[in-house]
Amino acid sequence: MAAGTGRPTLSQVAAQAGVSLSTASLVFSGAGPVSAATREKVHRAAARIGYTGPDPLARSLRQGRSGIVGVLIGERLRYAFRDPVTVALLDGLTDELTPAGCAPLLLSGSGEHTGPPPDQVAKAPLDAAVVESCSSTDEPALASLHARGVPLVVVEGPRIPDAPTVQIDNYDASAALTRHLLALGHRDFGVVTLPASQPPGPGGWVDDQRRGRTELPTWSDRLRGVEDTLGHRVPTWETASGLVEEGERAGHALLDSPRRPTAIVAQSDLLAAGVVQAARTAGFTVPDDVSVAGFDGIDVPWLRPLELTTVQQPMTGKGREAGRMVVSLLSGTTPDPVRLTTTLRPGTTTGPPPP
């Protein structure tokens, strides 16, 4: 095509190939029988004039589908992509969406906002949305999606009416981890939590007054699993993010407290790695002086030769389940909620308490 003549059309392809428009359409849609010779002739004609296929926008308007699935992430991407759990979830989600002709669109915060701006969500051409780590059902972005009637799938986030959920056994897993430490002889515990809500606070000790806030289910379920098993509340430090440096800050706070715990349970492996670093900096030996346990089952090679005691969760599996739910919703089927199980993985960062 000569410069300035616009995008080549299917009609021009048909004319070049000497076939009808309907025949050329069948070649590109694959919706009907066309002989191999005719198919080859149409493709050669398309190559001559630079026709690459039907306009995706026009096709989506005809089908009433964009092929885009929004993924609401309740934190800035620069934090989310440092978390292997989020990356693995997105990987699993894409594994299921791609064969179905869908692609994820990440919707996250910018500037001072931790969540996506409501006007961005209101304008995005979404077929469905996956909600990951937003804080509550009154999030403006969620309200916008509800108003539009966009099908939702929730992954370990707020409990939204009529939205299928993918959860893991956070409470049971934390209880099992606590029983493991009790069996080793520990009685003095400390907990390092993920941010309790979005937007996260500045971090610090969790007291009775701070426990009544709107909390993410992951935060509360993992903390209750520890405290219910022990039968009492324990010194708890809430972090401002789930990154290693926040775990290190929390570790120093717990290890400097008047009643230093002999066992510290962190709600993620990255936070646990930070606690181990804090112990090393403060001159403590893990696990001889203090035992440290995490949650997730990610690879933390910088702790070697130590192997982190942790709870192995199906990170990619959560994404795959969410992707399957999206595909089901788009086909008109409402999927049942899914609750995935975890596995306790003892390592060398936990041992008996010091004498």
C-alpha positions in Angstrom: 0.0 0.0 0.0 1.2 3.5 -0.8 2.0 5.8 2.1 -1.0 7.7 3.3 -3.6 5.3 1.8 -4.7 4.0 5.3 -4.9 0.5 6.8 -5.4 -2.2 4.2 -8.9 -3.8 4.3 -10.2 -7.3 3.9 -12.1 -6.1 0.8 -8.8 -5.2 -0.8 -7.4 -8.6 0.1 -10.4 -10.3 -1.5 -10.1 -8.2 -4.7 -6.3 -9.0 -4.9 -6.9 -12.7 -4.4 -9.9 -12.8 -6.8 -12.3 -14.3 -4.2 -15.4 -13.1 -2.5 -15.3 -11.1 0.7 -17.0 -13.9 2.6 -14.4 -16.4 1.5 -11.5 -14.1 2.6 -13.3 -13.6 5.9 -13.5 -17.4 6.4 -9.8 -17.7 5.8 -8.9 -15.3 8.6 -11.6 -16.4 11.0 -11.0 -20.1 10.5 -14.8 -20.5 10.9 -15.6 -22.5 7.8 -14.1 -24.9 5.2 -11.8 -23.3 2.7 -9.5 -25.3 0.4 -5.8 -25.1 1.0 -5.2 -23.5 -2.4 -7.7 -20.7 -1.8 -6.3 -20.2 1.7 -2.8 -19.9 0.3 -4.0 -17.5 -2.4 -5.7 -15.2 0.2 -2.6 -15.2 2.4 -0.3 -14.2 -0.5 -2.6 -11.4 -1.4 -2.7 -10.2 2.2 1.1 -10.2 2.3 1.4 -8.2 -0.9 -0.7 -5.3 0.4 0.4 -5.5 4.0 -2.8 -6.7 5.5 -2.1 -8.3 8.9 -5.6 -9.4 9.9 -8.9 -8.0 11.2 -8.8 -4.8 13.3 -8.7 -6.0 16.9 -10.8 -3.0 18.1 -13.5 -3.6 15.5 -13.5 -7.3 16.3 -13.9 -6.6 20.0 -16.8 -4.2 19.3 -18.5 -6.9 17.2 -18.0 -9.6 19.8 -18.8 -7.4 22.8 -15.5 -8.5 24.4 -12.2 -6.8 24.8 -10.1 -9.9 25.8 -8.8 -7.8 28.7 -8.9 -9.0 32.4 -8.1 -6.4 35.0 -5.9 -7.4 37.9 -6.4 -5.0 40.9 -3.2 -4.9 43.0 -3.5 -3.0 46.2 0.1 -1.7 46.2 2.6 0.1 44.0 4.1 -2.2 41.3 7.6 -1.4 42.4 6.7 -3.2 45.7 4.5 -5.9 44.1 7.2 -7.1 41.6 9.7 -7.5 44.5 7.4 -10.0 46.0 7.8 -13.5 44.4 4.3 -14.5 45.6 2.7 -11.8 43.5 4.8 -12.6 40.5 4.0 -16.4 40.7 0.3 -15.6 41.0 0.4 -13.5 37.9 2.3 -16.2 36.1 -0.3 -18.8 36.9 -3.1 -16.4 36.0 -1.6 -15.8 32.6 -1.2 -19.6 32.0 -5.0 -19.9 32.1 -6.0 -16.6 30.4 -3.7 -16.8 27.3 -5.3 -20.0 25.8 -8.7 -18.4 26.3 -7.7 -15.4 24.2 -7.5 -13.1 27.2 -4.7 -11.0 28.6 -4.2 -9.3 32.1 -4.1 -5.6 32.5 -2.5 -4.6 35.8 -4.3 -1.9 37.7 -2.3 -0.5 40.6 -1.6 2.7 42.5 0.4 5.7 41.5 1.7 8.7 43.4 0.2 8.6 46.9 -2.5 6.1 45.9 -2.0 2.4 46.8 -4.9 1.3 44.7 -6.0 2.1 41.1 -7.8 5.4 40.6 -11.6 4.8 40.3 -11.7 6.8 37.0 -9.1 4.5 35.5 -11.1 1.5 36.5 -14.3 3.1 35.2 -12.8 3.6 31.7 -10.8 0.4 31.3 -12.4 -2.0 28.7 -12.5 -5.0 31.0 -14.3 -8.3 30.5 -13.6 -9.4 34.1 -11.3 -8.5 37.0 -9.2 -10.3 39.5 -9.0 -8.6 42.9 -5.7 -9.2 44.7 -5.0 -7.7 48.2 -7.4 -4.8 48.2 -8.6 -4.0 51.7 -12.4 -3.8 51.8 -15.6 -4.0 49.7 -16.0 -0.2 49.8 -12.9 0.4 47.8 -13.8 3.0 45.2 -12.4 0.9 42.4 -14.5 -2.1 43.5 -17.6 0.1 43.6 -16.9 1.2 40.1 -16.6 -2.4 38.8 -19.8 -3.3 40.6 -21.6 -0.5 39.0 -20.4 -1.6 35.6 -21.4 -5.2 36.2 -17.9 -6.5 35.6 -17.5 -10.1 36.8 -15.1 -10.4 39.7 -12.8 -13.1 41.1 -11.2 -12.5 44.5 -7.8 -13.9 45.5 -7.2 -13.8 49.3 -8.9 -10.4 49.4 -12.1 -8.9 50.7 -15.2 -11.1 50.7 -17.4 -9.6 48.0 -21.0 -10.9 47.6 -21.4 -13.2 44.5 -17.7 -13.1 43.7 -16.0 -16.5 43.6 -12.9 -16.7 45.8 -9.5 -18.4 45.8 -8.2 -18.8 49.4 -5.6 -20.8 51.2 -5.8 -22.3 54.7 -4.0 -19.4 56.3 -5.4 -20.0 59.8 -4.7 -23.8 59.8 -1.3 -23.3 58.4 -0.3 -20.7 61.0 -1.7 -23.0 63.7 0.4 -25.9 62.4 3.5 -23.7 62.4 2.9 -22.6 65.9 2.4 -26.2 67.1 5.8 -27.1 65.5 7.5 -24.4 67.5 5.6 -25.4 70.7 6.9 -29.0 70.2 10.4 -27.6 70.1 9.9 -26.1 73.5 9.2 -22.4 72.7 6.8 -20.4 75.0 7.8 -16.8 74.3 6.6 -15.8 70.8 6.6 -12.7 68.7 4.8 -12.1 65.4 5.7 -9.9 62.4 2.7 -9.2 60.2 2.1 -8.0 56.7 0.3 -4.7 56.5 -3.2 -5.1 58.0 -5.0 -2.9 55.5 -4.6 -0.9 52.4 -3.3 1.8 52.4 -0.8 0.5 54.9 0.1 2.4 58.0 3.6 3.4 59.0 4.2 0.1 60.8 4.7 -0.5 64.5 3.4 -2.4 67.5 -0.1 -3.8 67.3 -2.1 -3.0 70.5 -5.7 -3.6 71.5 -6.8 -0.3 70.0 -5.3 -1.1 66.6 -6.9 -4.6 66.4 -10.4 -3.3 65.6 -9.6 -1.8 62.2 -10.7 -3.2 58.8 -8.1 -5.9 58.2 -7.1 -8.0 55.3 -8.2 -11.6 55.8 -4.7 -12.9 55.2 -3.4 -10.7 58.1 -6.1 -11.6 60.6 -6.3 -15.3 59.7 -2.5 -15.8 60.1 -2.4 -13.9 63.3 -5.4 -15.7 64.8 -3.8 -19.1 63.9 -0.9 -18.2 66.1 -2.7 -16.7 69.0 -5.6 -19.1 69.2 -3.1 -22.0 69.3 -1.1 -20.4 72.1 -4.3 -19.3 73.9 -3.2 -15.7 74.4 -2.0 -12.6 72.5 1.6 -12.1 71.7 3.8 -9.1 71.0 3.0 -8.2 67.3 4.7 -5.8 65.0 2.8 -4.7 61.9 5.0 -3.8 58.9 4.4 -1.0 56.3 5.2 -3.4 53.5 6.1 -7.0 53.0 9.7 -6.4 52.0 12.9 -7.6 53.6 13.9 -4.2 55.0 10.5 -4.0 56.9 11.2 -7.5 58.3 14.6 -6.3 59.5 13.0 -3.3 61.2 10.5 -5.5 62.9 13.2 -8.0 63.9 15.2 -5.2 65.7 12.0 -4.1 67.5 11.2 -7.5 68.8 14.7 -8.5 69.7 15.2 -5.2 71.6 12.0 -5.6 73.6 12.2 -6.2 77.4 10.8 -9.7 77.0 12.8 -11.0 74.0 10.9 -13.8 72.2 12.7 -17.1 71.6 10.5 -17.7 68.5 9.5 -15.1 65.9 6.8 -16.0 63.3 6.7 -13.8 60.2 3.7 -13.7 57.9 5.9 -13.9 54.8 9.3 -15.4 53.9 10.7 -12.0 52.9 9.8 -10.6 56.3 11.3 -13.7 57.9 14.5 -13.1 56.0 14.6 -9.6 57.3 14.2 -10.9 60.9 17.2 -13.2 60.4 19.3 -10.3 59.1 18.3 -8.3 62.2 19.3 -11.1 64.5 22.7 -11.4 62.8 23.3 -7.7 63.0 22.3 -7.7 66.7 24.8 -10.5 67.4 22.2 -13.3 67.8 22.6 -16.8 66.3 19.7 -18.4 64.4 18.3 -20.8 65.7 20.5 -21.1 68.8 19.4 -17.8 70.3 16.2 -17.2 68.4 14.1 -19.3 66.0 12.6 -17.6 62.9 9.8 -19.0 60.7 8.1 -17.6 57.6 5.2 -18.2 55.3 5.1 -18.8 51.5 7.8 -21.2 50.5 9.8 -18.9 48.2 13.5 -19.4 47.6 15.7 -17.2 49.9 19.2 -18.1 48.8 20.9 -15.3 50.7 20.1 -17.1 54.0 22.2 -20.1 53.1 23.5 -22.3 54.7 20.3 -21.8 56.7 17.1 -23.2 55.3 14.0 -21.2 56.3 11.2 -23.0 58.3 8.1 -22.0 56.4 4.7 -22.8 55.1 4.7 -23.8 51.4 1.7 -22.3 49.7 0.6 -23.0 46.0 1.6 -19.5 44.7 1.2 -20.3 41.0 -1.7 -22.5 41.7 -3.7 -19.6 43.2 -3.2 -17.7 39.9 -4.3 -20.7 37.8 -7.4 -21.2 39.9 -8.3 -17.5 39.5 -7.7 -17.8 35.7 -10.0 -20.8 35.5 -12.7 -18.9 37.4 -12.4 -16.0 35.0 -12.8 -18.3 32.0 -15.8 -19.9 33.6 -17.5 -16.6 34.3 -17.0 -15.4 30.8 -18.6 -18.6 29.5 -21.7 -18.0 31.7 -20.8 -20.4 34.5 -20.5 -19.4 38.1 -17.5 -21.4 39.7 -17.5 -22.6 43.2 -15.1 -21.1 45.7 -11.7 -22.8 46.1 -9.6 -23.3 49.2 -6.1 -24.6 48.6 -4.0 -26.4 51.1 -0.5 -25.7 52.3 2.4 -27.7 53.6 4.6 -27.1 56.7 8.3 -27.2 55.6 10.6 -27.3 58.6 14.1 -25.9 58.1 17.2 -25.0 60.0 16.1 -21.6 61.2 14.0 -23.1 64.0 15.3 -25.3 66.9 14.9 -25.6 70.7 14.9 -22.4 72.7 18.1 -21.4 74.4 18.5 -22.9 78.0 
